[in-house]
Amino acid sequence: MLGESAGPETIEKWRRCISEALGVTTFSLIEVAVTKMGWSHFGVATIRPDASSSVDGFDEIKDRINHTVQSIHSPSRMEIYFTGNYPYA
């Protein structure tokens, strides 16, 4: 994959949209990274579940975030990682 980091405005836009998609759920956004590759964007979000959740709950959050990201940047792809720890701890 060849690309460059998306601009700070784009990353902040994705962060806001993902945070809004999480809304009042039991999930917290830890980090977002976005890479721009030509016309498309590739993002990675690290999300912490603040309470136990079913597999359906995780799938619902992933679908909600992917739908939100597609509405602001298309084409785009989003990978979501659920973790209880900060990625660089």
C-alpha positions as CSV (number, residue, x, y, z in Angstrom):
1,M,0.0,0.0,0.0
2,L,1.4,3.3,-1.0
3,G,0.1,6.6,0.3
4,E,0.7,9.4,2.6
5,S,-0.9,10.6,5.9
6,A,-4.1,12.4,5.3
7,G,-4.1,16.1,6.3
8,P,-4.9,17.1,9.9
9,E,-8.4,18.5,8.8
10,T,-9.3,15.1,7.3
11,I,-8.1,13.1,10.3
12,E,-10.1,15.4,12.7
13,K,-13.2,15.1,10.4
14,W,-12.9,11.3,10.7
15,R,-12.3,11.5,14.5
16,R,-15.5,13.6,14.9
17,C,-17.6,11.3,12.7
18,I,-16.4,8.2,14.5
19,S,-17.0,9.8,17.9
20,E,-20.5,10.8,16.8
21,A,-21.2,7.3,15.5
22,L,-20.2,5.9,18.9
23,G,-22.6,8.3,20.5
24,V,-23.8,7.1,23.9
25,T,-22.6,3.5,23.4
26,T,-20.3,1.7,25.8
27,F,-17.4,2.2,23.4
28,S,-14.7,4.9,23.5
29,L,-12.5,6.0,20.7
30,I,-8.8,5.8,21.5
31,E,-7.1,6.7,18.3
32,V,-7.6,7.3,14.5
33,A,-5.1,7.2,11.7
34,V,-6.0,8.0,8.1
35,T,-3.9,7.5,5.0
36,K,-4.7,9.1,1.6
37,M,-4.0,6.9,-1.4
38,G,-4.9,8.8,-4.6
39,W,-8.7,9.4,-4.5
40,S,-9.3,7.0,-1.7
41,H,-8.7,7.0,2.1
42,F,-7.8,4.2,4.4
43,G,-8.4,4.6,8.1
44,V,-7.7,2.6,11.3
45,A,-9.6,3.2,14.5
46,T,-8.7,1.8,17.9
47,I,-11.8,1.5,20.1
48,R,-12.1,0.4,23.7
49,P,-15.2,-1.3,24.9
50,D,-16.1,0.2,28.3
51,A,-18.4,-2.7,29.2
52,S,-18.8,-6.2,28.0
53,S,-20.6,-6.6,24.7
54,S,-22.0,-9.3,22.5
55,V,-20.6,-10.1,19.1
56,D,-23.7,-8.4,17.6
57,G,-22.8,-5.3,19.6
58,F,-19.3,-5.2,18.1
59,D,-20.7,-5.8,14.6
60,E,-23.3,-3.0,15.0
61,I,-20.6,-0.5,16.0
62,K,-18.4,-1.6,13.1
63,D,-21.3,-1.2,10.6
64,R,-22.3,2.2,12.1
65,I,-18.7,3.5,11.9
66,N,-18.2,2.2,8.3
67,H,-21.5,3.8,7.2
68,T,-20.6,7.1,8.8
69,V,-17.1,7.1,7.2
70,Q,-18.5,6.3,3.8
71,S,-20.8,9.2,4.0
72,I,-17.9,11.7,4.4
73,H,-15.3,10.1,2.2
74,S,-16.0,7.7,-0.7
75,P,-14.2,5.7,-1.7
76,S,-12.7,4.8,1.7
77,R,-12.0,1.7,3.7
78,M,-12.0,1.5,7.5
79,E,-10.4,-1.1,9.8
80,I,-11.6,-1.1,13.4
81,Y,-9.6,-2.7,16.3
82,F,-11.2,-3.3,19.6
83,T,-8.8,-3.4,22.6
84,G,-8.8,-2.9,26.3
85,N,-5.3,-1.4,26.2
86,Y,-3.9,1.7,24.5
87,P,-1.9,0.6,21.4
88,Y,1.4,2.0,22.6
89,A,1.1,1.2,26.3
